[in-house]
C-alpha cells in the first residue's frame, strides 16, 4: 500500500528551461536529454512535438551540456541540439520507468508491489506568468518491479534488459552493460495511469523557511497531510523521491484517472 512520487522531466539543470504550463491548464511533458548519444531511443529534442504549444522540445532551449561530452564542459547547439536523443523516462505510452538515483529512489521504488502507484512530478512554468512550481503530471499503476544489478551475471542482466525494450535504461545499455555501474530499478506499469491532459496538481510552495536566508521550494503542507507522505522530507529543490502511505485506489480517487478527469475535458458536458 504505497505511492512513490518521482521527480522527472526537463529543468534548468539539464535543458536550461522548464516545460510550459499554459493559461488554459494544458502543459508540456519534456523528457530530459540523454547523457549519451549511444542509445536506441529514436526521439530527439527536435522530433519531440509539443502537445499544446508550437514547435518541438528543441525550441525551449539553445544549448545543452550533456555530461559525457568532454565531462560536461562542451555544449551541444544548433542542428546537433535538435538531433540529440531524449532520455524518455518515464515512457507514458509504454508505461515503463527506470531509475538509478540512490538518494532514496532505488530503495523506495524497488519496494513497490503490484497495485501500488508511481507518480511523476516535474517543474513547470507559465510563459511570462507566475512563479514556476513542482506539479504532479501523471502516474501509472505498478504491474511489476525488477532490479538490474551490476553484480548479476552478464546473461542475467541482458535477459532483464531485453525483456524491457521500451525502457530508457535498456535503450542506452550495451548488451549487458549498464550506462553506470549502479543498480537500476525498472517499474513496469499498467492502467489506470498515464499523463494528465491538463491541470497538473501543484505540489510545492516557495518561501523562506525559518533559519534560512533565501526562499526554496517545499512540499505543500496539505499535500504532505492528505497524501500521508512518510519519507522524502519537505525540501523539493533537488526532486526527492516521496513515499506516501496510500493505496493505489485511494490515490486515484484523490487525483483522478488520466484521461477521465473532468478538468481534462472542460468542454465536455
C-alpha positions in Angstrom: 0.0 0.0 0.0 2.5 2.6 -1.3 2.7 5.5 -3.7 6.1 6.8 -4.7 6.4 10.3 -6.2 9.4 10.7 -8.5 10.8 14.0 -9.9 11.3 13.8 -13.7 11.5 15.9 -16.8 13.4 18.8 -18.3 14.5 21.6 -16.0 17.1 24.3 -15.7 19.9 21.9 -14.8 19.6 19.7 -17.9 17.8 21.8 -20.6 18.2 25.3 -19.2 14.4 25.8 -19.1 11.3 24.4 -17.7 8.4 23.0 -19.7 5.5 25.4 -20.1 2.2 25.4 -18.2 -0.3 27.3 -20.3 -3.2 29.5 -19.2 -5.8 27.0 -20.2 -4.3 24.3 -18.0 -2.6 22.3 -20.7 1.1 21.7 -20.2 4.1 20.0 -21.8 6.0 16.9 -20.6 9.5 17.1 -21.9 11.9 14.3 -21.0 15.5 15.1 -20.1 18.2 14.9 -22.8 20.0 11.6 -22.8 23.5 11.8 -21.2 25.0 9.9 -24.1 24.2 9.7 -27.9 24.6 5.9 -27.7 21.0 4.9 -27.3 18.4 3.1 -29.2 15.9 5.9 -28.5 14.6 7.4 -31.7 13.0 10.5 -30.1 15.2 13.6 -30.1 14.8 17.2 -28.9 14.0 18.1 -32.5 11.4 15.4 -33.0 9.6 15.7 -29.7 6.5 17.7 -30.7 5.0 19.9 -28.0 1.5 18.8 -27.0 -0.2 22.2 -26.8 2.3 24.7 -28.0 4.1 25.3 -31.3 7.3 23.6 -32.2 9.4 20.9 -30.5 11.4 20.4 -27.3 14.4 21.9 -29.1 12.6 25.2 -29.3 12.7 25.5 -25.5 16.4 26.0 -25.3 19.5 27.0 -27.3 22.1 24.7 -25.8 22.5 21.7 -23.5 25.7 20.3 -21.9 25.4 16.5 -21.6 27.9 15.2 -19.1 29.8 12.7 -21.4 30.6 15.5 -23.9 34.0 16.4 -22.6 32.8 15.8 -19.0 30.1 18.4 -19.3 32.3 21.3 -20.5 31.2 21.3 -24.1 27.7 22.5 -25.2 25.5 21.0 -27.9 23.8 23.6 -30.1 22.2 24.1 -33.5 21.5 21.1 -35.6 23.3 18.8 -33.1 20.9 20.0 -30.4 17.9 19.1 -32.4 19.4 15.6 -33.2 20.3 14.9 -29.6 18.3 11.9 -28.2 16.0 12.1 -25.2 16.1 10.0 -22.1 12.4 9.1 -22.4 11.8 8.2 -18.8 9.1 7.7 -17.8 7.7 6.5 -21.1 3.9 7.2 -20.7 3.0 5.3 -23.8 4.7 2.1 -22.9 4.1 2.7 -19.1 7.7 2.0 -18.1 10.1 3.9 -15.8 13.7 3.2 -14.8 15.9 4.7 -12.1 19.4 4.5 -10.7 19.4 7.5 -8.4 20.5 6.4 -4.9 19.0 9.3 -3.0 16.0 7.4 -1.9 14.9 6.5 -5.4 16.2 2.9 -5.8 15.2 1.8 -2.3 11.7 3.2 -2.4 10.9 2.1 -6.0 12.2 -1.4 -5.6 9.8 -1.9 -2.6 6.7 -1.2 -4.7 4.3 -4.1 -5.3 1.7 -4.8 -8.0 -1.2 -2.4 -7.5 0.9 0.3 -5.9 1.4 3.6 -7.8 4.4 5.6 -9.0 3.5 9.2 -9.6 5.6 11.7 -11.6 6.2 15.4 -10.8 8.0 18.0 -12.9 8.8 21.7 -12.8 6.5 23.8 -14.9 6.5 27.5 -15.7 3.7 29.7 -17.1 5.2 31.6 -20.0 5.7 35.2 -18.9 3.5 34.4 -15.9 3.6 33.2 -12.3 6.5 31.5 -10.5 7.4 28.0 -11.5 6.4 25.2 -9.3 6.5 21.4 -9.0 3.4 19.7 -10.3 2.1 16.1 -10.4 1.8 15.5 -14.2 0.7 11.8 -14.2 1.2 8.4 -12.8 0.7 4.7 -13.5 -0.3 1.7 -11.5 2.5 -0.8 -10.8 2.5 -4.1 -12.7 6.0 -5.4 -11.9 9.3 -4.2 -10.4 12.6 -5.7 -11.4 16.2 -4.7 -10.5 19.2 -4.9 -12.8 22.2 -5.2 -10.5 25.8 -4.9 -11.7 26.7 -7.9 -9.5 24.4 -10.2 -11.6 25.9 -12.3 -14.3 26.0 -10.6 -17.8 23.4 -13.1 -19.0 21.0 -12.3 -16.2 21.4 -8.5 -16.8 20.9 -8.9 -20.5 17.8 -11.0 -20.1 16.1 -8.4 -18.0 17.1 -5.6 -20.2 15.9 -7.5 -23.3 12.6 -8.0 -21.6 12.1 -4.3 -21.3 13.0 -2.9 -24.7 11.0 0.3 -24.3 12.7 1.4 -21.1 15.1 4.2 -21.4 17.8 2.5 -19.4 17.5 -0.6 -21.5 17.8 1.5 -24.7 21.1 3.0 -23.6 22.6 -0.2 -22.2 25.1 -2.0 -24.4 24.4 -5.7 -24.2 24.5 -6.4 -20.5 26.5 -3.3 -19.7 24.6 -0.5 -18.0 25.4 3.1 -18.6 26.6 3.4 -15.0 27.6 0.6 -12.7 24.7 1.1 -10.4 21.6 -0.9 -9.7 18.7 0.1 -12.0 15.1 -0.4 -10.9 12.7 -0.9 -13.7 9.0 -0.3 -13.0 6.5 -1.6 -15.5 3.1 -0.1 -15.3 -0.5 -0.8 -16.3 -3.7 1.2 -16.4 -5.2 3.2 -14.7 -2.4 5.6 -15.5 -0.9 8.0 -17.9 -0.1 11.6 -18.5 -2.7 14.2 -17.4 -4.3 16.2 -20.2 -4.4 19.4 -18.3 -4.5 20.9 -14.8 -1.5 19.2 -13.2 -1.6 19.2 -9.4 0.7 21.7 -7.7 2.9 20.1 -5.0 5.2 22.9 -4.0 5.2 26.2 -2.2 8.0 28.7 -2.4 9.1 30.6 0.7 11.9 31.4 3.2 12.0 28.7 5.8 12.8 29.6 9.4 16.6 29.9 9.8 17.2 30.4 6.1 18.1 33.5 4.2 16.7 32.6 0.8 13.4 31.1 -0.4 13.3 27.5 -1.7 10.7 25.0 -2.9 9.0 23.0 -0.2 6.3 20.3 -0.3 2.9 21.9 0.4 1.7 21.0 3.9 -1.8 20.0 2.6 -0.2 17.5 0.2 2.0 16.0 2.9 -1.0 15.6 5.1 -3.7 14.4 2.6 -1.3 12.0 0.8 0.2 10.7 4.0 3.8 11.4 3.0 6.1 9.3 5.2 9.5 9.8 3.5 11.3 12.3 1.3 11.4 15.4 3.5 9.9 18.8 2.8 12.6 20.5 0.7 11.8 19.9 -3.0 14.8 21.7 -4.6 16.5 18.5 -5.7 13.5 16.4 -6.6 13.4 13.9 -3.7 11.5 10.6 -4.0 8.5 10.7 -1.7 6.9 7.7 -0.2 3.2 8.1 0.6 1.3 5.6 2.8 -1.7 5.4 0.4 -3.3 2.6 -1.5 -3.5 2.9 -5.3 -7.2 3.2 -5.2 -7.2 6.0 -2.6 -4.6 7.9 -4.6 -6.6 7.6 -7.8 -9.7 8.8 -6.0 -7.8 11.9 -4.8 -6.2 12.9 -8.1 -8.4 11.3 -10.7 -7.7 9.0 -13.6 -5.7 10.4 -16.5 -8.0 11.0 -19.5 -11.1 10.7 -17.4 -10.7 13.7 -15.0 -13.5 16.2 -15.6 -10.9 19.0 -15.7 -9.1 17.3 -18.5 -12.1 17.9 -20.8 -13.6 21.3 -19.8 -15.7 21.4 -22.9 -17.3 18.1 -22.4 -20.9 18.1 -21.0 
